[in-house]
Amino acid sequence: MEATQIFDESKLNAFVGQVLGDLGGAYSAALVKIGDRLGLYRELQSGGPATSAELAERTGYSERYLREWLAHHAASNYLAYDEATRRFRLPPEQAMVFADEESPVYMIGGFENAFSTFENEPKVSEGFRSGQGVAWGDQAHCMFCAVAKFFRPGYNHNLVQSWLPALDGVVEKLERGARVADIGCGHGHSTLLMAAAFPNSTFIGYDFHGDSIDAANDHREEQGLDPNRVRFEQATAADFAGGDFDLVTCFDALHDMGDPVGTAAHVYKQLKPDGTWMVVEPMAADELSDNFNPVGRLFYAASTTICVPTALAQKTGLALGAQAGERKLTEVIKEGGFSRVRRAAETPFNIVLEARR
């Protein structure tokens, strides 16, 4: 006969409170997506505070739907509410997260990515049973755009301003004129930022996902950059061609690759003898328990539903995961032939490694 377990009521109440907060956040993802899709954040930012009726008049949307959406957002501290005027306001801090696409903390992409994990769930659940992966192209349709939107603010505010200058002699090469390969480029935001900043250099973005390459080419055309100097090609990180590169970059993608050691070995061969491999990865400590924090929690969730399934669907399937940590990443890079690896820079969300021969 099993002994009756004794529980601590205060701990139970605290945990239930935590779970209620988690459920509130999970339910909020759809409402944030609605707010972004319908332009409600931008309207509140530009037009100022409003009651539900005033916002309905300004937007043409249903007052009854808006009334509930506004109440949810005030209960979530996403909006401020004035009881005297019954108006809802988007404070400047919240606007940086929800409305300003150029803000370093713009997080709409994070909510959209969370949304895509629900769509991925049946395929990932089957992966738990079979051990098989879920190919990048077979994942949620909107995920590729969401991933690009999530990482873009960090690249906008760090790549040219601090990450590249932290590498030994790289900015000087780029200013003179260098050849650069950006592997796993996705929608090309990282490639295009570098190309705009260094007009004397040439850039090739590589990704194995054809739709992402199409999107990257569209972004290049929108920005009016010369296709003879900036182009995007479909290729894997283990077979991209060109060679003789001064710089190879890899942004938040190495851990998604099924054979990161093979990638490192191929990058080594494609670099000039004095070339540099810049590896940007999600921020993570080497010890598991040191990642039990809000950033680690977020990345482990994404890793379980997106990153590990993607890697397991590829050849070798090492599946580093989004929280690999500097020690494991360095081991992989050195196994590919590099002798020097150092942490050049970091942010709360990323570590930047410099690899040299």
PENORGI-V988496 format. One record per residue. PHI is phi in radians with two decimals (NA if undefined). OMEGA is omega in degrees with one decimal (999 if undefined). D_CENTER is the distance of its C-alpha to the mean C-alpha in Angstrom with 2 decimals. Layout:
<<PHI:OMEGA:D_CENTER> <PHI:OMEGA:D_CENTER>>
This chain:
<<NA:-176.5:50.33> <-1.25:176.4:46.91> <-1.27:178.4:47.02> <-1.22:179.0:45.64> <-1.37:177.8:42.41> <-1.74:179.9:42.62> <-1.95:178.7:39.58> <-1.58:-174.7:38.96> <-1.09:179.8:38.92> <-1.16:177.8:37.18> <-1.19:178.2:34.31> <-1.09:-179.6:34.17> <-1.09:179.0:34.11> <-1.13:-179.0:31.34> <-1.22:176.4:29.23> <-1.06:176.1:30.02> <-1.07:177.5:28.95> <-1.10:-178.1:25.57> <-1.16:175.7:25.18> <-1.05:175.9:26.31> <-1.11:178.5:23.55> <-1.13:178.6:21.00> <-1.10:176.5:22.67> <-1.04:177.1:22.66> <-1.14:-179.5:18.91> <-1.12:178.5:18.57> <-1.16:-176.4:21.13> <-1.26:-174.9:19.55> <-0.99:-179.9:16.44> <-1.14:-178.3:18.79> <-1.25:175.1:20.56> <-1.17:178.2:17.60> <-1.08:176.6:16.76> <-1.08:-179.6:20.49> <-1.05:178.7:20.55> <-1.30:-177.7:17.94> <-1.04:-176.7:19.51> <-1.58:177.2:22.97> <1.30:-176.1:22.31> <-1.21:178.6:23.70> <-1.14:-178.4:21.60> <-1.16:178.5:22.50> <-1.17:178.3:26.06> <-1.19:178.4:26.44> <-1.22:-175.8:25.04> <-1.46:-174.4:27.40> <-1.63:178.1:30.31> <1.54:-176.7:30.49> <-0.99:-178.4:31.39> <-2.74:165.5:32.88> <-1.36:178.4:34.60> <-1.08:179.6:33.59> <-1.18:179.5:36.57> <-1.15:179.4:35.75> <-1.19:176.0:32.15> <-1.10:179.6:33.61> <-1.16:-178.8:36.03> <-1.26:-173.9:33.45> <-1.83:-174.7:31.06> <1.47:179.7:33.51> <-1.53:-178.8:31.64> <-1.12:179.4:33.48> <-1.09:-176.2:34.55> <-1.16:175.6:34.62> <-1.15:-179.1:31.01> <-1.07:-179.5:29.98> <-1.02:-178.3:32.16> <-1.27:179.6:30.34> <-1.08:179.6:26.82> <-1.11:179.4:27.89> <-1.11:176.9:29.50> <-1.03:-176.7:26.43> <-1.17:176.1:24.35> <-1.22:177.6:27.15> <-1.13:-179.4:27.42> <-1.58:-173.9:23.72> <1.16:174.0:24.11> <-1.47:174.9:21.82> <-2.28:173.1:25.03> <-1.70:-177.3:28.26> <-2.19:177.9:31.57> <-1.82:-177.4:35.02> <-1.09:-176.4:37.75> <-1.18:-177.2:40.47> <-1.71:-176.8:39.07> <1.08:179.3:36.90> <-1.75:177.4:34.19> <-1.90:-175.7:30.42> <-2.28:174.5:28.51> <-1.67:-179.6:24.92> <-1.10:-176.5:25.00> <-1.06:-179.8:23.38> <-1.18:177.4:20.97> <-1.18:177.6:19.77> <-1.10:178.1:19.75> <-1.11:-179.2:17.20> <-1.49:-170.7:14.77> <-1.87:-169.4:15.97> <-2.02:-172.6:17.82> <-1.67:-176.9:16.99> <-1.16:179.7:14.27> <-1.64:178.8:15.06> <-1.24:177.5:14.73> <-1.20:-179.7:12.64> <-2.05:175.1:11.99> <-1.17:-169.2:11.49> <-2.13:177.5:9.81> <-1.02:178.5:11.02> <-1.05:177.6:7.78> <-1.13:177.6:7.48> <-1.15:178.9:11.07> <-1.12:178.4:10.87> <-1.17:176.4:8.59> <-1.04:179.2:11.22> <-1.05:-177.1:13.81> <-1.19:-179.9:12.97> <-1.17:175.8:13.50> <-1.16:178.3:17.01> <-1.19:-179.7:17.69> <-1.32:-167.8:16.70> <-0.88:-178.9:18.94> <-1.03:-179.7:22.23> <-1.21:180.0:21.01> <-1.21:176.6:19.36> <-1.03:177.1:22.57> <-1.13:176.4:24.61> <-1.08:175.5:22.63> <-1.02:-178.0:23.75> <-1.32:-172.0:27.28> <-1.64:-173.6:27.28> <1.43:-179.8:24.91> <-1.44:-179.9:23.63> <-1.59:173.6:20.08> <-2.18:-174.8:18.41> <-1.05:-179.0:17.73> <-0.90:-178.0:14.49> <-1.27:179.8:16.77> <-1.73:-178.3:18.33> <-1.45:-175.4:15.45> <-0.87:-172.8:15.10> <-1.04:-174.3:15.80> <-1.46:-172.2:13.39> <-1.12:-176.2:10.33> <-1.10:176.4:9.73> <-1.16:-178.5:9.98> <-1.14:178.7:7.83> <-1.08:179.0:4.69> <-1.07:-179.0:6.14> <-1.18:-179.0:7.10> <-1.19:-175.1:4.38> <-1.47:-174.5:3.64> <-0.97:-179.5:7.31> <-1.02:178.6:9.17> <-1.12:177.6:8.62> <-1.17:-179.9:9.73> <-0.98:-171.3:12.42> <-1.77:-177.1:13.88> <-2.27:-169.9:13.79> <-1.02:-177.4:13.91> <-1.38:-173.5:17.42> <-1.29:-173.6:18.70> <-2.36:-175.6:18.30> <-1.23:179.3:16.46> <-1.11:176.9:18.75> <-1.10:179.7:21.80> <-1.35:179.4:21.28> <-1.53:-174.6:22.02> <-1.22:172.4:25.73> <1.30:-173.9:27.27> <-1.28:-178.6:24.31> <-1.05:178.9:24.44> <-1.04:177.2:28.15> <-1.10:-179.1:27.72> <-1.13:178.4:25.24> <-1.20:178.3:27.71> <-1.28:-176.5:30.57> <2.33:-176.8:28.91> <-2.25:174.4:26.73> <-1.83:-173.4:25.33> <-2.23:171.9:21.60> <-2.02:177.8:19.62> <-1.98:-174.6:15.82> <-1.60:-173.8:15.22> <1.17:-169.2:12.46> <-1.30:-179.6:11.89> <1.03:-179.2:10.57> <-1.43:169.8:11.57> <1.48:-177.0:12.78> <-1.05:-179.2:11.40> <-1.14:179.8:11.61> <-1.06:-176.0:14.97> <-1.21:176.0:16.37> <-1.08:179.3:15.76> <-1.16:-178.0:17.71> <-1.12:179.0:20.25> <-1.19:-176.8:21.03> <-1.40:-174.8:21.58> <-2.26:-173.4:23.75> <-1.20:179.0:26.10> <-1.52:-176.9:28.33> <-1.82:177.5:25.80> <-1.95:-172.7:24.82> <-2.37:173.5:21.41> <-2.21:175.1:20.59> <-1.73:-179.6:17.19> <-2.06:173.1:17.33> <-2.69:-178.1:15.53> <-1.47:-177.4:17.37> <-1.76:-173.7:16.24> <-1.05:-179.4:18.84> <-1.13:177.7:17.44> <-1.18:176.9:14.35> <-1.11:176.9:16.99> <-1.06:179.3:19.00> <-1.13:179.6:16.32> <-1.10:178.1:15.82> <-1.11:176.8:19.61> <-1.11:178.8:19.86> <-1.10:178.6:17.61> <-1.09:179.2:19.85> <-1.11:178.7:22.91> <-1.05:-178.3:21.84> <-1.53:175.7:21.58> <1.22:179.4:24.87> <-1.49:-175.6:24.05> <-1.14:179.4:26.68> <-1.15:175.3:25.86> <-1.33:-179.9:28.25> <-1.86:-179.0:26.06> <-2.33:178.7:22.56> <-2.49:-179.3:22.05> <-2.24:-177.2:19.73> <-2.35:177.2:21.08> <-1.46:179.4:20.38> <-2.91:175.8:20.72> <-1.52:179.4:19.40> <-1.23:-179.0:18.54> <-1.77:179.8:21.96> <-2.44:177.4:24.06> <-1.09:-174.6:22.83> <-1.93:177.2:25.94> <2.13:175.5:27.15> <1.13:175.7:27.73> <1.02:179.9:28.96> <-1.50:173.9:25.63> <-1.38:-177.5:25.61> <-2.54:169.1:21.88> <-2.07:180.0:19.30> <-2.08:-179.9:15.62> <-2.62:-172.5:12.80> <-1.86:175.2:9.21> <0.87:-175.1:7.06> <-2.34:-175.3:9.51> <-1.03:-177.9:12.80> <-1.21:177.9:12.45> <-1.48:-173.6:11.98> <-1.52:-176.5:15.24> <-1.14:-178.8:18.46> <-2.25:-177.9:20.50> <-1.14:176.5:18.70> <-1.18:176.4:22.22> <-1.09:175.5:23.36> <-1.07:179.7:20.44> <-1.04:-179.8:21.48> <-1.14:179.8:25.06> <-1.22:176.7:24.44> <-1.04:179.6:22.53> <-0.97:-178.7:25.51> <-1.25:-176.1:27.91> <-1.49:-178.3:26.18> <-1.56:167.3:26.21> <-1.11:-179.8:29.26> <-0.97:179.5:31.11> <-1.79:-176.9:29.84> <-1.34:-176.3:26.31> <-2.26:170.7:23.04> <-1.88:178.8:19.96> <-1.77:-177.9:16.91> <-2.00:177.2:14.39> <-1.83:-177.3:11.19> <-2.33:176.7:9.88> <-1.01:178.6:8.57> <-1.08:178.1:11.58> <-2.79:172.7:14.28> <-1.48:-179.3:18.06> <-1.35:-179.6:20.35> <-1.59:-176.0:22.29> <-0.90:-174.1:21.06> <-1.15:178.5:22.54> <-1.27:177.7:21.00> <-1.71:178.4:17.58> <-1.45:-178.1:19.21> <-2.60:-175.9:17.64> <-0.99:179.9:15.24> <-1.20:178.3:12.14> <-1.08:178.7:13.46> <-1.05:179.4:14.29> <-1.08:-175.9:10.90> <-1.26:175.8:9.49> <-1.12:177.7:12.84> <-1.11:178.4:12.71> <-1.12:-178.9:9.56> <-1.12:-179.2:11.25> <-1.16:-172.5:14.50> <-1.69:-176.0:13.71> <-2.21:-168.0:11.30> <-1.23:-179.7:11.12> <-1.11:176.1:14.80> <-1.02:178.8:16.23> <-1.10:-178.7:14.71> <-1.16:-178.5:16.23> <-1.18:178.9:19.43> <-1.43:-175.8:20.01> <-1.87:176.6:20.43> <-1.00:-178.8:23.37> <1.38:175.0:23.90> <1.09:-179.8:21.02> <-1.13:174.9:20.60> <0.97:177.8:17.39> <-1.08:-174.9:16.26> <1.44:-175.1:13.63> <-1.24:-179.8:10.48> <-2.01:-176.8:13.14> <-1.11:-179.3:15.45> <1.56:-175.0:16.50> <-1.08:-177.3:18.10> <-1.09:-179.6:21.39> <-1.20:178.3:20.32> <-1.07:178.6:18.12> <-1.09:178.5:21.18> <-1.05:-179.9:23.44> <-1.13:-178.4:21.64> <-1.11:179.8:21.56> <-1.22:177.5:25.22> <-1.10:177.4:26.25> <-1.42:174.2:25.22> <2.15:-178.5:27.76> <-1.30:-178.0:26.29> <-1.82:-176.9:28.53> <-2.18:177.3:26.70> <-2.39:178.1:23.27> <-2.45:173.4:22.45> <-1.40:-176.5:19.76> <-1.61:-176.7:19.81> <-2.81:176.9:17.47> <-2.79:170.5:15.10> <-2.35:176.3:13.33> <-1.05:-177.1:12.89> <-1.92:-174.0:9.25> <-2.47:165.4:9.92> <-2.04:-178.8:13.09> <-2.07:-179.1:14.49> <-1.87:175.4:17.23> <-1.92:180.0:20.04> <-1.99:178.9:22.02> <-2.29:179.2:25.51> <-1.16:999:28.50>>
